[in-house]
Amino acid sequence: MRRIKIFLLSGLCTLFFAVTANAQDHTQDINRATEFYNNGAKAVQANDWATAIAEFDQALAILEPLGQEGEEISQTIKELIPSLHFYLGEEFAKSDRAVDAIAELKKAIATAEQFDDLNNTAQKAAILIKQINTRAATNLLNEKKYEEAIVAYKELLEGDPENGTFHFCIGVSYYATGKEANAIAALEKASELGAKNADGQLVNIYLRKAQAAAAAKKFDDMFASAEKVLAFDANNVNGNKLLGQAAFELKRWDAAISAYEKVLPLESNPDNTLYNLARAHENKGNKAKACENYKKLVTSSNAQLKAFAEAKVKELCN
């Protein structure tokens, strides 16, 4: 329960220091303002923020034209109004009334700026608006309303352009709609900003691209995509295998050797990698390294690889 210190006015002398001739002329207005103020104060004590705001607004409308005569209590009301809009917005947010909540929170910000609020109400309201909008965007993503989610997250980015999570969610949404280039751009920005899981998403995307390029025998594209995999996960086994395969097809022996050597300690059965590594060394003209790896293959449980290795050992290593 919110607790706000507020007092009721018991009489006109409480509101004003002295009753001047001019004040006598405004007696009716002052009485009406006092009534509105007291109604607002009672509403605050009951946590009825909407009623409090309405009553205080009416009191202000009467008091402000009175100038100095209404200044003291007007200031008291102005100190309360931003917080009351914030509390009402917070109440709407808890009731899943996002549109109403944001409208009230924007009023909290506006009145805080108008009345020189000293309670950081504008800052608190801005934070809550961001939380509400983030929840709404996340709901759209979870409901697979990807186009709407993209719009929602982009709006959030306008107020927080370096938020890696927002870039990540945009990337995921773009990828789900088939816009791969947009997805990659958003995810790479998310990775740059340290967003959790961004690197993993990029690894998966580039692995698929490398595998598709391999199937199409587009080895330059395969090599480029495999390099991207390793940029985000240097020890990725499949990424290194794909890079080694692409490099082998492109006769880039150093790159092939480097990739296969990274794979070897990560595999439980490295026979195929030993075979590819030995062939890469052989094609490069490095007979000693080729022999070293072919000799390891002669104990392979794969009869075909074993026979091939034995033949190579006889050919190259005597």
LUMROKE-530357 format. One record per residue (C-alpha): residue number from 1; residue in one letter; x, y, z; chain. Coordinates in Angstrom, 2 decimals. Example, Ala and Ser with C-alpha at 12.3 -4.5 7.8 and 13.67 -1.06 7.14 Angstrom:
BEGIN
<node resi="1" resn="a" x="12.30" y="-4.50" z="7.80" chain="A"/>
<node resi="2" resn="s" x="13.67" y="-1.06" z="7.14" chain="A"/>
***
This chain:
BEGIN
<node resi="1" resn="m" x="0.00" y="0.00" z="0.00" chain="A"/>
<node resi="2" resn="r" x="1.29" y="3.45" z="-0.92" chain="A"/>
<node resi="3" resn="r" x="1.61" y="5.95" z="1.93" chain="A"/>
<node resi="4" resn="i" x="1.66" y="9.64" z="1.07" chain="A"/>
<node resi="5" resn="k" x="1.85" y="12.33" z="3.70" chain="A"/>
<node resi="6" resn="i" x="-1.05" y="14.72" z="3.13" chain="A"/>
<node resi="7" resn="f" x="-3.22" y="16.91" z="5.29" chain="A"/>
<node resi="8" resn="l" x="-6.85" y="18.00" z="5.16" chain="A"/>
<node resi="9" resn="l" x="-7.74" y="21.69" z="5.30" chain="A"/>
<node resi="10" resn="s" x="-9.91" y="22.49" z="8.32" chain="A"/>
<node resi="11" resn="g" x="-10.65" y="26.10" z="7.44" chain="A"/>
<node resi="12" resn="l" x="-9.70" y="29.04" z="5.32" chain="A"/>
<node resi="13" resn="c" x="-7.06" y="30.22" z="7.80" chain="A"/>
<node resi="14" resn="t" x="-5.17" y="26.97" z="7.17" chain="A"/>
<node resi="15" resn="l" x="-4.96" y="27.79" z="3.50" chain="A"/>
<node resi="16" resn="f" x="-4.01" y="31.44" z="3.72" chain="A"/>
<node resi="17" resn="f" x="-1.97" y="33.51" z="6.13" chain="A"/>
<node resi="18" resn="a" x="-4.37" y="36.43" z="6.10" chain="A"/>
<node resi="19" resn="v" x="-7.74" y="37.27" z="4.69" chain="A"/>
<node resi="20" resn="t" x="-7.36" y="40.42" z="2.66" chain="A"/>
<node resi="21" resn="a" x="-10.06" y="42.46" z="1.01" chain="A"/>
<node resi="22" resn="n" x="-9.15" y="40.81" z="-2.25" chain="A"/>
<node resi="23" resn="a" x="-9.44" y="37.37" z="-0.66" chain="A"/>
<node resi="24" resn="q" x="-12.94" y="38.24" z="0.54" chain="A"/>
<node resi="25" resn="d" x="-13.88" y="38.66" z="-3.11" chain="A"/>
<node resi="26" resn="h" x="-12.68" y="35.11" z="-3.80" chain="A"/>
<node resi="27" resn="t" x="-14.30" y="33.43" z="-0.81" chain="A"/>
<node resi="28" resn="q" x="-16.56" y="31.27" z="-2.95" chain="A"/>
<node resi="29" resn="d" x="-13.67" y="30.11" z="-5.15" chain="A"/>
<node resi="30" resn="i" x="-11.51" y="29.39" z="-2.14" chain="A"/>
<node resi="31" resn="n" x="-14.24" y="27.31" z="-0.51" chain="A"/>
<node resi="32" resn="r" x="-14.70" y="25.28" z="-3.70" chain="A"/>
<node resi="33" resn="a" x="-10.95" y="24.76" z="-4.06" chain="A"/>
<node resi="34" resn="t" x="-10.71" y="23.66" z="-0.43" chain="A"/>
<node resi="35" resn="e" x="-13.49" y="21.13" z="-0.98" chain="A"/>
<node resi="36" resn="f" x="-11.78" y="19.71" z="-4.08" chain="A"/>
<node resi="37" resn="y" x="-8.47" y="19.57" z="-2.24" chain="A"/>
<node resi="38" resn="n" x="-9.94" y="17.73" z="0.74" chain="A"/>
<node resi="39" resn="n" x="-11.71" y="15.26" z="-1.56" chain="A"/>
<node resi="40" resn="g" x="-8.40" y="14.65" z="-3.29" chain="A"/>
<node resi="41" resn="a" x="-6.60" y="14.18" z="0.03" chain="A"/>
<node resi="42" resn="k" x="-9.17" y="11.59" z="1.14" chain="A"/>
<node resi="43" resn="a" x="-8.80" y="9.79" z="-2.20" chain="A"/>
<node resi="44" resn="v" x="-5.03" y="9.66" z="-1.75" chain="A"/>
<node resi="45" resn="q" x="-5.45" y="8.12" z="1.69" chain="A"/>
<node resi="46" resn="a" x="-7.68" y="5.47" z="0.05" chain="A"/>
<node resi="47" resn="n" x="-5.15" y="4.86" z="-2.77" chain="A"/>
<node resi="48" resn="d" x="-7.80" y="6.03" z="-5.23" chain="A"/>
<node resi="49" resn="w" x="-5.35" y="7.72" z="-7.57" chain="A"/>
<node resi="50" resn="a" x="-7.76" y="8.54" z="-10.39" chain="A"/>
<node resi="51" resn="t" x="-10.18" y="10.36" z="-8.07" chain="A"/>
<node resi="52" resn="a" x="-7.33" y="12.17" z="-6.34" chain="A"/>
<node resi="53" resn="i" x="-5.98" y="13.42" z="-9.67" chain="A"/>
<node resi="54" resn="a" x="-9.41" y="14.58" z="-10.83" chain="A"/>
<node resi="55" resn="e" x="-10.10" y="16.44" z="-7.57" chain="A"/>
<node resi="56" resn="f" x="-6.67" y="18.06" z="-7.40" chain="A"/>
<node resi="57" resn="d" x="-6.89" y="19.13" z="-11.04" chain="A"/>
<node resi="58" resn="q" x="-10.14" y="20.93" z="-10.28" chain="A"/>
<node resi="59" resn="a" x="-8.61" y="22.56" z="-7.21" chain="A"/>
<node resi="60" resn="l" x="-5.63" y="23.75" z="-9.29" chain="A"/>
<node resi="61" resn="a" x="-7.90" y="25.16" z="-11.97" chain="A"/>
<node resi="62" resn="i" x="-9.46" y="27.40" z="-9.31" chain="A"/>
<node resi="63" resn="l" x="-6.35" y="28.24" z="-7.30" chain="A"/>
<node resi="64" resn="e" x="-3.86" y="29.16" z="-10.01" chain="A"/>
<node resi="65" resn="p" x="-5.77" y="32.23" z="-11.26" chain="A"/>
<node resi="66" resn="l" x="-5.80" y="33.52" z="-7.67" chain="A"/>
<node resi="67" resn="g" x="-2.03" y="34.02" z="-7.79" chain="A"/>
<node resi="68" resn="q" x="-0.32" y="34.41" z="-4.44" chain="A"/>
<node resi="69" resn="e" x="-3.50" y="33.66" z="-2.50" chain="A"/>
<node resi="70" resn="g" x="-3.56" y="30.09" z="-3.82" chain="A"/>
<node resi="71" resn="e" x="0.16" y="29.57" z="-4.18" chain="A"/>
<node resi="72" resn="e" x="0.88" y="27.53" z="-1.05" chain="A"/>
<node resi="73" resn="i" x="-1.69" y="24.83" z="-1.58" chain="A"/>
<node resi="74" resn="s" x="-1.19" y="24.87" z="-5.36" chain="A"/>
<node resi="75" resn="q" x="2.45" y="23.99" z="-4.76" chain="A"/>
<node resi="76" resn="t" x="1.44" y="21.14" z="-2.45" chain="A"/>
<node resi="77" resn="i" x="-0.83" y="19.72" z="-5.16" chain="A"/>
<node resi="78" resn="k" x="1.85" y="20.10" z="-7.84" chain="A"/>
<node resi="79" resn="e" x="4.27" y="18.13" z="-5.71" chain="A"/>
<node resi="80" resn="l" x="1.73" y="15.28" z="-5.56" chain="A"/>
<node resi="81" resn="i" x="0.36" y="15.16" z="-9.11" chain="A"/>
<node resi="82" resn="p" x="3.33" y="13.48" z="-10.91" chain="A"/>
<node resi="83" resn="s" x="3.51" y="10.69" z="-8.33" chain="A"/>
<node resi="84" resn="l" x="-0.24" y="10.14" z="-8.51" chain="A"/>
<node resi="85" resn="h" x="-0.08" y="9.68" z="-12.29" chain="A"/>
<node resi="86" resn="f" x="2.81" y="7.27" z="-11.76" chain="A"/>
<node resi="87" resn="y" x="0.92" y="5.22" z="-9.17" chain="A"/>
<node resi="88" resn="l" x="-2.16" y="5.05" z="-11.39" chain="A"/>
<node resi="89" resn="g" x="-0.01" y="3.98" z="-14.35" chain="A"/>
<node resi="90" resn="e" x="1.65" y="1.35" z="-12.20" chain="A"/>
<node resi="91" resn="e" x="-1.77" y="0.09" z="-11.12" chain="A"/>
<node resi="92" resn="f" x="-2.90" y="-0.18" z="-14.75" chain="A"/>
<node resi="93" resn="a" x="0.29" y="-2.05" z="-15.63" chain="A"/>
<node resi="94" resn="k" x="-0.34" y="-4.62" z="-12.92" chain="A"/>
<node resi="95" resn="s" x="-3.82" y="-5.13" z="-14.37" chain="A"/>
<node resi="96" resn="d" x="-2.41" y="-5.70" z="-17.88" chain="A"/>
<node resi="97" resn="r" x="-3.91" y="-2.43" z="-19.13" chain="A"/>
<node resi="98" resn="a" x="-0.79" y="-1.47" z="-21.03" chain="A"/>
<node resi="99" resn="v" x="-2.29" y="1.33" z="-23.13" chain="A"/>
<node resi="100" resn="d" x="-3.85" y="3.04" z="-20.10" chain="A"/>
<node resi="101" resn="a" x="-0.68" y="2.51" z="-18.09" chain="A"/>
<node resi="102" resn="i" x="1.54" y="4.15" z="-20.69" chain="A"/>
<node resi="103" resn="a" x="-0.88" y="7.08" z="-21.06" chain="A"/>
<node resi="104" resn="e" x="-0.73" y="7.75" z="-17.31" chain="A"/>
<node resi="105" resn="l" x="3.01" y="7.30" z="-17.13" chain="A"/>
<node resi="106" resn="k" x="3.47" y="9.82" z="-19.93" chain="A"/>
<node resi="107" resn="k" x="1.33" y="12.23" z="-17.89" chain="A"/>
<node resi="108" resn="a" x="3.60" y="11.53" z="-14.92" chain="A"/>
<node resi="109" resn="i" x="6.61" y="12.50" z="-17.01" chain="A"/>
<node resi="110" resn="a" x="4.92" y="15.60" z="-18.43" chain="A"/>
<node resi="111" resn="t" x="3.72" y="16.88" z="-15.05" chain="A"/>
<node resi="112" resn="a" x="7.06" y="16.06" z="-13.42" chain="A"/>
<node resi="113" resn="e" x="8.76" y="18.29" z="-15.98" chain="A"/>
<node resi="114" resn="q" x="6.05" y="20.95" z="-15.72" chain="A"/>
<node resi="115" resn="f" x="6.07" y="21.10" z="-11.91" chain="A"/>
<node resi="116" resn="d" x="9.83" y="20.60" z="-11.33" chain="A"/>
<node resi="117" resn="d" x="9.29" y="17.26" z="-9.57" chain="A"/>
<node resi="118" resn="l" x="12.06" y="16.35" z="-7.13" chain="A"/>
<node resi="119" resn="n" x="11.13" y="12.67" z="-6.64" chain="A"/>
<node resi="120" resn="n" x="12.65" y="11.26" z="-9.85" chain="A"/>
<node resi="121" resn="t" x="9.12" y="10.49" z="-11.03" chain="A"/>
<node resi="122" resn="a" x="9.92" y="11.09" z="-14.68" chain="A"/>
<node resi="123" resn="q" x="12.84" y="8.66" z="-14.53" chain="A"/>
<node resi="124" resn="k" x="10.78" y="6.00" z="-12.76" chain="A"/>
<node resi="125" resn="a" x="7.93" y="6.42" z="-15.24" chain="A"/>
<node resi="126" resn="a" x="10.28" y="6.09" z="-18.21" chain="A"/>
<node resi="127" resn="i" x="11.71" y="2.87" z="-16.78" chain="A"/>
<node resi="128" resn="l" x="8.24" y="1.42" z="-16.27" chain="A"/>
<node resi="129" resn="i" x="7.16" y="2.39" z="-19.79" chain="A"/>
<node resi="130" resn="k" x="10.19" y="0.55" z="-21.14" chain="A"/>
<node resi="131" resn="q" x="9.32" y="-2.51" z="-19.06" chain="A"/>
<node resi="132" resn="i" x="5.74" y="-2.50" z="-20.33" chain="A"/>
<node resi="133" resn="n" x="6.79" y="-2.13" z="-23.95" chain="A"/>
<node resi="134" resn="t" x="9.45" y="-4.82" z="-23.56" chain="A"/>
<node resi="135" resn="r" x="6.87" y="-7.23" z="-22.14" chain="A"/>
<node resi="136" resn="a" x="4.53" y="-6.46" z="-25.03" chain="A"/>
<node resi="137" resn="a" x="7.28" y="-7.02" z="-27.61" chain="A"/>
<node resi="138" resn="t" x="8.31" y="-10.28" z="-25.95" chain="A"/>
<node resi="139" resn="n" x="4.71" y="-11.49" z="-25.99" chain="A"/>
<node resi="140" resn="l" x="4.54" y="-10.81" z="-29.73" chain="A"/>
<node resi="141" resn="l" x="7.74" y="-12.79" z="-30.26" chain="A"/>
<node resi="142" resn="n" x="6.48" y="-15.69" z="-28.15" chain="A"/>
<node resi="143" resn="e" x="3.21" y="-15.67" z="-30.08" chain="A"/>
<node resi="144" resn="k" x="5.25" y="-15.88" z="-33.33" chain="A"/>
<node resi="145" resn="k" x="3.91" y="-12.53" z="-34.52" chain="A"/>
<node resi="146" resn="y" x="7.33" y="-11.79" z="-35.91" chain="A"/>
<node resi="147" resn="e" x="6.58" y="-8.76" z="-38.10" chain="A"/>
<node resi="148" resn="e" x="4.83" y="-7.03" z="-35.20" chain="A"/>
<node resi="149" resn="a" x="7.63" y="-8.01" z="-32.84" chain="A"/>
<node resi="150" resn="i" x="10.20" y="-6.42" z="-35.16" chain="A"/>
<node resi="151" resn="v" x="8.26" y="-3.14" z="-35.14" chain="A"/>
<node resi="152" resn="a" x="7.89" y="-3.25" z="-31.34" chain="A"/>
<node resi="153" resn="y" x="11.56" y="-3.94" z="-30.69" chain="A"/>
<node resi="154" resn="k" x="12.65" y="-1.26" z="-33.14" chain="A"/>
<node resi="155" resn="e" x="10.53" y="1.25" z="-31.23" chain="A"/>
<node resi="156" resn="l" x="12.27" y="0.14" z="-28.05" chain="A"/>
<node resi="157" resn="l" x="15.64" y="0.65" z="-29.72" chain="A"/>
<node resi="158" resn="e" x="14.80" y="4.30" z="-30.35" chain="A"/>
<node resi="159" resn="g" x="15.08" y="4.88" z="-26.62" chain="A"/>
<node resi="160" resn="d" x="17.85" y="2.35" z="-25.98" chain="A"/>
<node resi="161" resn="p" x="19.90" y="1.86" z="-29.18" chain="A"/>
<node resi="162" resn="e" x="22.70" y="-0.08" z="-27.46" chain="A"/>
<node resi="163" resn="n" x="20.44" y="-2.75" z="-25.98" chain="A"/>
<node resi="164" resn="g" x="21.85" y="-6.05" z="-27.23" chain="A"/>
<node resi="165" resn="t" x="18.79" y="-8.05" z="-26.23" chain="A"/>
<node resi="166" resn="f" x="16.53" y="-5.92" z="-28.43" chain="A"/>
<node resi="167" resn="h" x="18.87" y="-6.40" z="-31.41" chain="A"/>
<node resi="168" resn="f" x="18.93" y="-10.14" z="-30.68" chain="A"/>
<node resi="169" resn="c" x="15.14" y="-10.41" z="-30.66" chain="A"/>
<node resi="170" resn="i" x="14.92" y="-8.44" z="-33.91" chain="A"/>
<node resi="171" resn="g" x="17.45" y="-10.83" z="-35.45" chain="A"/>
<node resi="172" resn="v" x="15.52" y="-13.90" z="-34.31" chain="A"/>
<node resi="173" resn="s" x="12.29" y="-12.41" z="-35.69" chain="A"/>
<node resi="174" resn="y" x="13.87" y="-11.54" z="-39.03" chain="A"/>
<node resi="175" resn="y" x="15.27" y="-15.05" z="-39.37" chain="A"/>
<node resi="176" resn="a" x="11.86" y="-16.57" z="-38.66" chain="A"/>
<node resi="177" resn="t" x="10.41" y="-14.51" z="-41.52" chain="A"/>
<node resi="178" resn="g" x="13.11" y="-15.65" z="-43.94" chain="A"/>
<node resi="179" resn="k" x="15.00" y="-12.35" z="-44.03" chain="A"/>
<node resi="180" resn="e" x="18.42" y="-13.86" z="-43.44" chain="A"/>
<node resi="181" resn="a" x="20.54" y="-10.82" z="-44.28" chain="A"/>
<node resi="182" resn="n" x="18.54" y="-8.62" z="-41.89" chain="A"/>
<node resi="183" resn="a" x="18.72" y="-11.31" z="-39.24" chain="A"/>
<node resi="184" resn="i" x="22.49" y="-11.59" z="-39.51" chain="A"/>
<node resi="185" resn="a" x="22.97" y="-7.83" z="-39.32" chain="A"/>
<node resi="186" resn="a" x="20.82" y="-7.60" z="-36.17" chain="A"/>
<node resi="187" resn="l" x="22.44" y="-10.62" z="-34.53" chain="A"/>
<node resi="188" resn="e" x="25.95" y="-9.41" z="-35.28" chain="A"/>
<node resi="189" resn="k" x="25.06" y="-6.09" z="-33.64" chain="A"/>
<node resi="190" resn="a" x="23.65" y="-8.03" z="-30.68" chain="A"/>
<node resi="191" resn="s" x="26.89" y="-10.03" z="-30.46" chain="A"/>
<node resi="192" resn="e" x="28.93" y="-6.84" z="-30.57" chain="A"/>
<node resi="193" resn="l" x="26.90" y="-5.56" z="-27.62" chain="A"/>
<node resi="194" resn="g" x="27.40" y="-8.80" z="-25.68" chain="A"/>
<node resi="195" resn="a" x="23.87" y="-10.18" z="-25.94" chain="A"/>
<node resi="196" resn="k" x="23.51" y="-13.68" z="-24.54" chain="A"/>
<node resi="197" resn="n" x="22.95" y="-16.40" z="-27.18" chain="A"/>
<node resi="198" resn="a" x="23.66" y="-14.09" z="-30.13" chain="A"/>
<node resi="199" resn="d" x="26.88" y="-15.92" z="-30.99" chain="A"/>
<node resi="200" resn="g" x="25.09" y="-19.28" z="-30.82" chain="A"/>
<node resi="201" resn="q" x="22.39" y="-18.10" z="-33.21" chain="A"/>
<node resi="202" resn="l" x="24.98" y="-16.82" z="-35.66" chain="A"/>
<node resi="203" resn="v" x="26.92" y="-20.09" z="-35.48" chain="A"/>
<node resi="204" resn="n" x="23.76" y="-22.04" z="-36.36" chain="A"/>
<node resi="205" resn="i" x="22.92" y="-19.71" z="-39.26" chain="A"/>
<node resi="206" resn="y" x="26.41" y="-19.85" z="-40.74" chain="A"/>
<node resi="207" resn="l" x="26.62" y="-23.63" z="-40.29" chain="A"/>
<node resi="208" resn="r" x="23.44" y="-24.00" z="-42.34" chain="A"/>
<node resi="209" resn="k" x="24.81" y="-21.64" z="-44.97" chain="A"/>
<node resi="210" resn="a" x="28.08" y="-23.61" z="-45.16" chain="A"/>
<node resi="211" resn="q" x="26.24" y="-26.92" z="-45.43" chain="A"/>
<node resi="212" resn="a" x="23.99" y="-25.57" z="-48.18" chain="A"/>
<node resi="213" resn="a" x="27.01" y="-24.27" z="-50.07" chain="A"/>
<node resi="214" resn="a" x="28.70" y="-27.67" z="-49.72" chain="A"/>
<node resi="215" resn="a" x="25.67" y="-29.42" z="-51.17" chain="A"/>
<node resi="216" resn="a" x="25.73" y="-26.97" z="-54.09" chain="A"/>
<node resi="217" resn="k" x="29.53" y="-27.38" z="-54.45" chain="A"/>
<node resi="218" resn="k" x="29.98" y="-23.63" z="-53.98" chain="A"/>
<node resi="219" resn="f" x="33.22" y="-24.01" z="-52.10" chain="A"/>
<node resi="220" resn="d" x="34.13" y="-20.32" z="-51.91" chain="A"/>
<node resi="221" resn="d" x="30.78" y="-19.62" z="-50.22" chain="A"/>
<node resi="222" resn="m" x="31.25" y="-22.68" z="-48.04" chain="A"/>
<node resi="223" resn="f" x="34.69" y="-21.46" z="-46.96" chain="A"/>
<node resi="224" resn="a" x="33.39" y="-17.96" z="-46.16" chain="A"/>
<node resi="225" resn="s" x="30.45" y="-19.27" z="-44.10" chain="A"/>
<node resi="226" resn="a" x="32.66" y="-21.72" z="-42.21" chain="A"/>
<node resi="227" resn="e" x="35.04" y="-18.87" z="-41.37" chain="A"/>
<node resi="228" resn="k" x="32.08" y="-16.96" z="-39.95" chain="A"/>
<node resi="229" resn="v" x="31.17" y="-19.95" z="-37.78" chain="A"/>
<node resi="230" resn="l" x="34.68" y="-19.95" z="-36.35" chain="A"/>
<node resi="231" resn="a" x="34.63" y="-16.20" z="-35.81" chain="A"/>
<node resi="232" resn="f" x="31.91" y="-16.78" z="-33.21" chain="A"/>
<node resi="233" resn="d" x="33.07" y="-20.22" z="-31.97" chain="A"/>
<node resi="234" resn="a" x="36.72" y="-20.93" z="-32.77" chain="A"/>
<node resi="235" resn="n" x="36.58" y="-24.52" z="-31.54" chain="A"/>
<node resi="236" resn="n" x="33.35" y="-25.51" z="-33.27" chain="A"/>
<node resi="237" resn="v" x="33.98" y="-29.03" z="-34.59" chain="A"/>
<node resi="238" resn="n" x="31.55" y="-28.86" z="-37.51" chain="A"/>
<node resi="239" resn="g" x="32.76" y="-25.40" z="-38.44" chain="A"/>
<node resi="240" resn="n" x="36.36" y="-26.58" z="-38.60" chain="A"/>
<node resi="241" resn="k" x="35.41" y="-29.69" z="-40.57" chain="A"/>
<node resi="242" resn="l" x="33.49" y="-27.62" z="-43.10" chain="A"/>
<node resi="243" resn="l" x="36.32" y="-25.13" z="-43.36" chain="A"/>
<node resi="244" resn="g" x="38.80" y="-27.97" z="-43.87" chain="A"/>
<node resi="245" resn="q" x="36.63" y="-29.55" z="-46.56" chain="A"/>
<node resi="246" resn="a" x="36.14" y="-26.24" z="-48.40" chain="A"/>
<node resi="247" resn="a" x="39.84" y="-25.40" z="-48.16" chain="A"/>
<node resi="248" resn="f" x="40.75" y="-28.88" z="-49.46" chain="A"/>
<node resi="249" resn="e" x="38.46" y="-28.47" z="-52.47" chain="A"/>
<node resi="250" resn="l" x="39.94" y="-25.03" z="-53.11" chain="A"/>
<node resi="251" resn="k" x="43.49" y="-26.42" z="-52.70" chain="A"/>
<node resi="252" resn="r" x="44.16" y="-24.04" z="-49.81" chain="A"/>
<node resi="253" resn="w" x="46.33" y="-26.59" z="-48.05" chain="A"/>
<node resi="254" resn="d" x="47.48" y="-24.48" z="-45.09" chain="A"/>
<node resi="255" resn="a" x="43.90" y="-23.56" z="-44.21" chain="A"/>
<node resi="256" resn="a" x="42.79" y="-27.17" z="-44.58" chain="A"/>
<node resi="257" resn="i" x="45.64" y="-28.43" z="-42.37" chain="A"/>
<node resi="258" resn="s" x="44.96" y="-25.81" z="-39.70" chain="A"/>
<node resi="259" resn="a" x="41.25" y="-26.66" z="-39.59" chain="A"/>
<node resi="260" resn="y" x="41.77" y="-30.43" z="-39.41" chain="A"/>
<node resi="261" resn="e" x="44.42" y="-30.10" z="-36.70" chain="A"/>
<node resi="262" resn="k" x="41.91" y="-28.18" z="-34.54" chain="A"/>
<node resi="263" resn="v" x="39.33" y="-30.94" z="-35.02" chain="A"/>
<node resi="264" resn="l" x="41.61" y="-33.89" z="-34.12" chain="A"/>
<node resi="265" resn="p" x="41.74" y="-33.45" z="-30.30" chain="A"/>
<node resi="266" resn="l" x="37.97" y="-32.84" z="-30.19" chain="A"/>
<node resi="267" resn="e" x="36.90" y="-36.09" z="-31.86" chain="A"/>
<node resi="268" resn="s" x="36.46" y="-39.50" z="-30.26" chain="A"/>
<node resi="269" resn="n" x="37.04" y="-41.21" z="-33.63" chain="A"/>
<node resi="270" resn="p" x="39.38" y="-39.05" z="-35.67" chain="A"/>
<node resi="271" resn="d" x="40.08" y="-41.51" z="-38.52" chain="A"/>
<node resi="272" resn="n" x="38.36" y="-39.48" z="-41.27" chain="A"/>
<node resi="273" resn="t" x="40.06" y="-36.31" z="-40.10" chain="A"/>
<node resi="274" resn="l" x="43.46" y="-38.06" z="-40.01" chain="A"/>
<node resi="275" resn="y" x="42.83" y="-39.22" z="-43.57" chain="A"/>
<node resi="276" resn="n" x="41.99" y="-35.70" z="-44.76" chain="A"/>
<node resi="277" resn="l" x="44.89" y="-34.19" z="-42.81" chain="A"/>
<node resi="278" resn="a" x="47.38" y="-36.68" z="-44.27" chain="A"/>
<node resi="279" resn="r" x="46.13" y="-36.01" z="-47.79" chain="A"/>
<node resi="280" resn="a" x="46.36" y="-32.24" z="-47.29" chain="A"/>
<node resi="281" resn="h" x="49.99" y="-32.58" z="-46.12" chain="A"/>
<node resi="282" resn="e" x="50.72" y="-34.86" z="-49.05" chain="A"/>
<node resi="283" resn="n" x="49.21" y="-32.45" z="-51.56" chain="A"/>
<node resi="284" resn="k" x="51.18" y="-29.60" z="-50.04" chain="A"/>
<node resi="285" resn="g" x="54.33" y="-31.63" z="-50.48" chain="A"/>
<node resi="286" resn="n" x="54.98" y="-32.17" z="-46.80" chain="A"/>
<node resi="287" resn="k" x="55.95" y="-35.85" z="-46.99" chain="A"/>
<node resi="288" resn="a" x="57.05" y="-36.21" z="-43.35" chain="A"/>
<node resi="289" resn="k" x="53.75" y="-34.89" z="-41.94" chain="A"/>
<node resi="290" resn="a" x="51.77" y="-36.95" z="-44.42" chain="A"/>
<node resi="291" resn="c" x="53.61" y="-40.09" z="-43.31" chain="A"/>
<node resi="292" resn="e" x="53.07" y="-39.23" z="-39.64" chain="A"/>
<node resi="293" resn="n" x="49.32" y="-39.17" z="-40.11" chain="A"/>
<node resi="294" resn="y" x="49.08" y="-42.12" z="-42.50" chain="A"/>
<node resi="295" resn="k" x="50.96" y="-44.24" z="-39.94" chain="A"/>
<node resi="296" resn="k" x="48.34" y="-43.37" z="-37.33" chain="A"/>
<node resi="297" resn="l" x="45.67" y="-44.63" z="-39.70" chain="A"/>
<node resi="298" resn="v" x="47.12" y="-48.11" z="-40.15" chain="A"/>
<node resi="299" resn="t" x="45.47" y="-49.12" z="-36.86" chain="A"/>
<node resi="300" resn="s" x="42.07" y="-47.86" z="-37.99" chain="A"/>
<node resi="301" resn="s" x="39.07" y="-50.13" z="-37.50" chain="A"/>
<node resi="302" resn="n" x="37.85" y="-48.92" z="-40.90" chain="A"/>
<node resi="303" resn="a" x="39.18" y="-51.51" z="-43.32" chain="A"/>
<node resi="304" resn="q" x="39.11" y="-49.19" z="-46.30" chain="A"/>
<node resi="305" resn="l" x="41.03" y="-46.40" z="-44.52" chain="A"/>
<node resi="306" resn="k" x="43.46" y="-48.95" z="-43.05" chain="A"/>
<node resi="307" resn="a" x="44.24" y="-50.38" z="-46.48" chain="A"/>
<node resi="308" resn="f" x="44.65" y="-46.94" z="-48.00" chain="A"/>
<node resi="309" resn="a" x="46.97" y="-45.85" z="-45.20" chain="A"/>
<node resi="310" resn="e" x="49.11" y="-48.99" z="-45.47" chain="A"/>
<node resi="311" resn="a" x="49.53" y="-48.40" z="-49.19" chain="A"/>
<node resi="312" resn="k" x="50.53" y="-44.77" z="-48.62" chain="A"/>
<node resi="313" resn="v" x="53.02" y="-45.71" z="-45.93" chain="A"/>
<node resi="314" resn="k" x="54.70" y="-48.11" z="-48.37" chain="A"/>
<node resi="315" resn="e" x="54.62" y="-45.48" z="-51.11" chain="A"/>
<node resi="316" resn="l" x="55.81" y="-42.44" z="-49.14" chain="A"/>
<node resi="317" resn="c" x="57.45" y="-43.48" z="-45.94" chain="A"/>
<node resi="318" resn="n" x="60.21" y="-45.97" z="-46.80" chain="A"/>
***
